[in-house]
């Protein structure tokens, strides 16, 4: 095995790690404010993939019209929730219907019309953010003030039902973006030095991930909205006393986090060429592990954690255990578990996560949280 | 956490009465009778319901008592099941030995996983347990040589118990075995809750910081609960293996953990009665749902959706008052049939105390006979040398030197932010500090908070807290129990007396209308707890703040009495006039340094002569 292959795996690990890291950044954002392991984050990631896929396809192959239900219902819910500022009573239902109509219109314009790449991408991002807000309103809002365990169970429930819904509506088969989009993305230019290690898409992924993380970090640190969000994360009661709209801060964070998941989803499906209903479950868990390793609440740390996991997953299969196995007595090999390291990828990730947490209980890069003494 | 007055006045709600446990055992007997008339289908249902009830009981120790999010319970069940399966098929052990080995393996896994990770915050722990379950499943998939890997492990033989071979068709023997296991589990968990270990688990779930200053080793208690729960998981797994005869790692995925947790969530409180009712609802409902879906030819994914929606509704339902109303209804229905719902005869409960005539207080508790003069010794109880406390660059205390004698009351005064509370935190071990601290001749500089508390440092917090899951007497009893490291029966009896006396004090000699107020009650409980051990060091953080005159005098009397019992008190207070009435010496802090330290009269002289009391 030459150094070329090793460098190739490392490059692969960087791209994969960026994808996991970007998802982890969204996780981290939501966790920072809502203080909840949003198990459904991964499933919104999958849903975003389906949105974009059905915005891109032209012919009614597959089941594009099912996306309609999601679009209409989530926009209706968000409009209903938002109308609370202005109306009470049955008029809110009217506003909700109006929102649903907007969703239906957008669906009519977008779904199955082989929209250009940009339109599909932006539409997917916008509507998945709407969906994130809608689920926040439907599932997490009624839980305010209840014990953390209830939040966790509700999040698991939301994740399961989204997964089931997607299986039911979109089918369990693996899909990918239409060939025209794939060829468009794979023809991106690459600097001569990097040919063989990175594709143009990989470079785009790395660039976007770093840029988006930086923007999100800057936003959280320096913008007024970010300041409100941080104040809410630290002391929700005090923030409310100060006149900040705590709920709106949460809504903004959910929208932002889910939008990041949508970007990540686009790149993931374009690169790995796979989209299936259970995708978000496995990727979401990896992303949460990444956020935990990096220090949850720290955006840079989450990205770093993602890179770490991506590296482990792509370099691990390179480790050749054949010589080791040959040296062991045959009677041992017969009873020992598989020594092929690629079988153990996830196990190694969890093990590393546990080790990192034991050594640094708040993750690698976390800022110290001030807690009451 | 919001605690209403109704939960305070009804301590019997928090613990299963003997009657309800007896009723559960009777229910188990009835289930046994059912064995005679059941069809195989009914047996299947009953066994699955019992399995889920057992899992919920195991999980209850961790999730219900300690309030830890354990997302990996299926991992322990999986370990137990595969251990039994492998031992029975590959090594041909007999069943009891295999079952005990499986329990031990799961228990060991619980200790190995729990000991390092139970220090983590709740959510981190949740994800670590999740990872553990995934790793166990991965192990079973990859260890093809032993577990059959992706093909599963089949051919597990019928076990022989006491010379009787259990038959699979009809599974009467299995059913009786599982019934015996679950009854034993029920009784043990019920008994555990009544012991001090169970009380500590509840206390850990309520308030970890309060545990630390009450001498409870939080991590040890959590590891204990986690390991016990893991062992129970192993036991369930070993039954799973012999009953289902075929093991596949796909049976032990996240869904199983979620199902078990959903029972605990539905039960909602920490009583076994609720848990059993919840298990009796969830497990058959799940089975019926599955059969219905199979017969109606809906895809499997609709079951997943239903389960998810039910989970969401469950947690929303739990968060609303609705559940408590239904709970009250169930309580009224069952309570009406029971002869005495408050049958906790052995445990001191507030309702029994005669407030007008409190029980006789043991001599060492009040120590009024000990004359103050005889115990004023010059032997220092606590010596502090060169104490530094800093929070990430900001120095809260610098080079602090201090000695506290037995039978002395030291008032620590100074402006806000001068490090008074940091001093108390450093002494009780809640913040890390450098320097040296000697208590009764023992160096306690490197000891954690709980162990310092056991050595005799009692403290109160500025805002009073108490364990809301325990009743008033239990709150005090627990602290006193933790202090006596190896309690004999004699000591336990004395602790009970002290607790009873303290509860009597809670209600005696105070204005009664404040009784309903939670914070007033908490502050009295913490005061009673701090003074429960005569002859020790008590640290009080602004004990007089916001009290009425009558209550102030009560607290000052407590301080004086404690001093008379050869104990020492360090009190941080802003109300100098009141505290001067009881204190012997003054320590004045400014910007983290001692600016005055000496007897009370010197301080007063300095203050009168107009000079700033400073000896910098």
Interface residues (C-beta under 8 A of the other chain):
Chain A: X31 X35 X37 X139 X142 X143 X144 X145 X146 X147 X148 X149 X150 X151 X152 X153 X154 X156 X157 X158 X159 X160 X161 X162 X163 X164 X165 X167 X168 X172 X277 X285 X288 X289 X292 X296 X334 X335 X336 X337 X338 X343 X344 X346 X347 X349 X350 X351 X353 X354 X357 X358 X361 X368 X373
Chain B: X1 X2 X63 X67 X69 X71 X116 X117 X119 X120 X121 X122 X123 X124 X126 X127 X128 X130 X131 X132 X134 X135 X138 X139 X141 X142 X143 X144 X145 X146 X258 X261 X262 X265 X299 X301 X302 X303 X304 X305 X306 X307 X308 X309 X310 X311 X312 X313 X314 X315 X316 X318 X319 X320 X392 X421 X422 X425 X430 X431
